[in-house]
Each structure stands twice: as C-alpha cells, then as structure tokens.
Amino acid sequence: MSETFHLERLDTPTGPMLIVTDGEQRLRALDWEDHEDRMQRLLKRHYGESEIRLHSARQDSQARHALAAYFEGELDAIDALPTATAGTDFQRQVWAALRLIPTGLTVSYGRLAAKLGRPAAVRAVGLANGANPIAIVVPCHRVIGADASLTGYGGGLDRKRWLLAHESAASDASRGTLPESPTSTAAAP
C-alpha cells in the first residue's frame, strides 16, 4: 500500500516550511525545511508500512494560502484548515485539544492532561505533543511548562518564542492592548 501526498514550500519569517497535503486538501504534515528528516520520520511512524510518495503540488493549496495569511497577521486564517493524521486515539485526542487553545494563550502540559480527563497523563500528553506532525495549525507551540517556561519544541525554542510573540502581538493589536512577553502569557482556563 502507498500514500501519495502533495508537497509545497512556503517562505516564512521563521524559515522555509514544508506543507504536506492529500488529494482532499487535508493537511497531513507541516514542518520547517531544516527539520525535514523529523517530518519524514513522523510520516513513517504515522503511516507505518505504507510507502509515502511526496509529489510537488501543481497548484497552491488552501493550507499554503492560510499559512501565508497567518504569518502576515491573520491568525484565524488557519483555524478551519482540515487536517488528517494517523496517530493513536490518544494522540488525536491531544491534538484536537491543542486546536482548542485560543490564539495568544498558552496552557501547561498538566492543565492539558486535566482537560482531557487524565490528570496523571502529563508525560503521555507531552509525548503526544512531540509526535504532532502538523506544526502551528495543531498548535503544540502553545504548550508550556508548569512554571510557564518555554519547554521543548520540534522546531526549536527560538521558533516557539517567535510564534508565541507573533500570536500575542497580533491578538493584542486586535484588542488594542500592548503585547506581553511569550513567557508571561496567561494560561488557558
């Protein structure tokens, strides 16, 4: 069995990104070009023995347009993007919960585990977060340490810091308030 996906590149302020979509325009993977090996590993992990074929997209996808708008300050442009993943049931629950974290806010791993009804599953939530193949759209960058510290991020802490500042600044601008530093962003309820 094989899976055929479409590959696009997008220049962003955080570096060139790779966008992987399927024939139904669902986002399957999103990562930075300098982390292509990680993206390939996650795709193999998610699709197991299936051969994965990446073909250059013939036209720009909805995901590419939405991501370009996100980086230009239209943060909600990515909210309705369809995604498809092949993770475990628990991983997909975590990823669905990540998409519910409001833009401009952060949540700790412990609070996310509690929201899932599994307060003791903090490490499992962290592992699922780290196995997320769809950066930004499934916003694993919005998860921080219990002490509000910026913890690991597949794209690197500098990118996590940039994304949080970008979202905070754009959210605050739309509300007419001054942005705070990413590490002082309020935790989601």
C-alpha positions in Angstrom: 0.0 0.0 0.0 1.2 3.5 -0.7 0.1 7.0 0.3 0.6 9.9 -2.2 0.7 13.4 -0.8 1.5 16.8 -2.3 4.5 18.8 -1.1 4.8 22.6 -1.1 7.3 25.1 0.3 6.5 28.4 1.9 9.0 31.1 2.9 8.1 32.4 6.4 9.7 34.7 8.9 10.8 31.6 10.8 12.4 29.9 7.8 11.1 27.9 4.8 8.3 25.5 5.7 7.2 22.2 4.1 3.5 21.7 3.7 2.1 18.2 3.0 -1.5 17.8 1.9 -3.5 14.9 0.5 -5.8 14.8 -2.6 -8.7 16.2 -0.4 -6.7 19.3 0.6 -6.3 18.0 4.2 -3.1 19.0 5.9 -1.0 15.8 6.7 2.3 17.4 7.9 3.8 20.8 8.3 7.3 21.4 9.4 10.3 23.6 8.7 12.6 22.7 5.9 15.6 22.3 8.2 13.5 19.6 10.1 12.6 17.6 7.0 14.1 14.4 8.5 11.9 14.7 11.5 8.9 15.3 9.3 9.7 12.2 7.3 10.2 10.1 10.5 6.8 11.3 11.8 5.1 10.4 8.5 6.6 7.0 8.6 5.6 6.5 12.2 2.0 7.5 11.4 1.6 5.6 8.2 3.6 2.5 9.2 4.5 0.2 6.3 2.8 2.3 3.7 5.1 3.8 1.1 4.9 7.6 1.3 5.2 9.4 -2.0 5.6 13.2 -1.9 4.9 14.9 -5.2 5.3 18.6 -5.9 1.9 20.3 -5.7 0.7 21.5 -9.1 -1.1 24.5 -7.5 -1.1 26.3 -4.2 -3.2 24.5 -1.6 -5.7 26.1 0.8 -3.2 25.3 3.6 -0.5 27.3 1.8 -2.7 30.3 1.4 -3.9 30.1 5.0 -0.4 29.8 6.4 0.8 32.8 4.4 -2.1 34.8 5.8 -1.3 33.6 9.3 2.3 34.8 9.0 1.0 38.1 7.7 -1.0 38.6 10.9 -4.4 36.9 10.1 -4.1 34.4 12.9 -7.5 32.9 12.4 -6.8 32.0 8.8 -5.6 28.6 9.9 -8.4 27.8 12.3 -10.7 25.9 9.9 -8.0 24.1 7.9 -8.9 20.4 7.6 -6.3 18.0 8.9 -5.8 14.3 8.8 -3.5 12.3 11.0 -2.9 8.6 11.6 -1.8 8.8 15.2 -3.2 6.8 18.1 -6.7 7.6 19.5 -5.0 9.3 22.5 -2.7 11.3 20.3 -5.6 12.5 18.2 -7.4 13.5 21.4 -4.4 15.6 22.4 -4.1 17.2 19.0 -7.8 18.0 19.0 -7.4 19.6 22.4 -4.5 21.6 21.2 -6.6 23.2 18.4 -9.0 24.4 21.2 -6.3 26.5 22.9 -7.2 30.1 22.0 -4.7 32.1 19.9 -2.5 34.3 22.1 -2.8 32.0 25.1 -0.8 29.1 26.5 -1.5 26.0 28.6 0.7 23.7 30.7 1.0 20.0 30.0 -0.6 19.3 33.3 -3.6 21.5 32.6 -4.0 20.0 29.1 -3.9 16.5 30.7 -6.6 17.5 33.2 -8.8 19.0 30.4 -8.6 15.5 28.7 -9.8 13.9 32.0 -6.4 12.3 32.5 -4.6 14.4 35.1 -1.9 11.8 35.7 -1.1 11.5 31.9 1.2 14.6 31.8 4.1 12.6 30.3 1.8 10.9 27.7 0.4 14.4 26.8 4.0 15.6 26.3 4.9 12.6 24.1 1.7 13.1 22.0 2.6 16.8 21.7 6.0 15.9 20.5 4.6 13.4 17.9 2.4 16.1 16.4 3.1 16.1 12.6 1.3 19.4 11.9 3.1 22.4 13.4 1.3 25.7 14.0 -2.1 24.5 12.8 -2.2 21.9 15.6 -0.6 24.5 17.9 1.8 22.4 20.1 3.8 25.6 20.5 1.1 26.9 22.9 2.0 24.3 25.5 4.5 25.4 28.2 6.0 24.1 31.4 4.1 24.2 34.7 6.3 27.1 35.7 5.4 29.0 32.5 8.8 28.2 31.0 9.2 27.5 27.3 9.8 23.8 27.1 10.9 21.7 24.1 9.5 22.3 20.6 10.3 20.3 17.5 11.0 23.4 15.5 13.3 24.8 18.2 12.7 27.2 21.1 13.6 30.3 19.1 10.7 29.5 16.7 8.4 28.7 19.6 9.2 32.0 21.2 8.7 33.8 17.8 5.3 32.1 17.2 4.0 32.9 20.7 5.1 36.6 20.3 3.6 36.8 16.9 0.3 35.4 18.2 0.3 37.6 21.3 1.2 40.7 19.4 -1.5 40.2 16.7 -4.1 39.2 19.4 -3.2 42.3 21.5 -3.3 44.6 18.4 -6.8 43.4 17.6 -7.9 44.1 21.2 -6.0 47.4 21.3 -3.6 46.3 24.1 0.1 46.2 24.4 1.7 42.7 23.9 3.3 40.8 26.8 6.4 38.6 26.5 5.6 35.0 25.5 6.7 33.6 28.8 4.2 35.8 30.7 1.2 34.8 28.5 -1.8 33.8 30.6 -2.6 30.1 30.8 -5.8 29.0 29.1 -8.6 28.1 31.5 
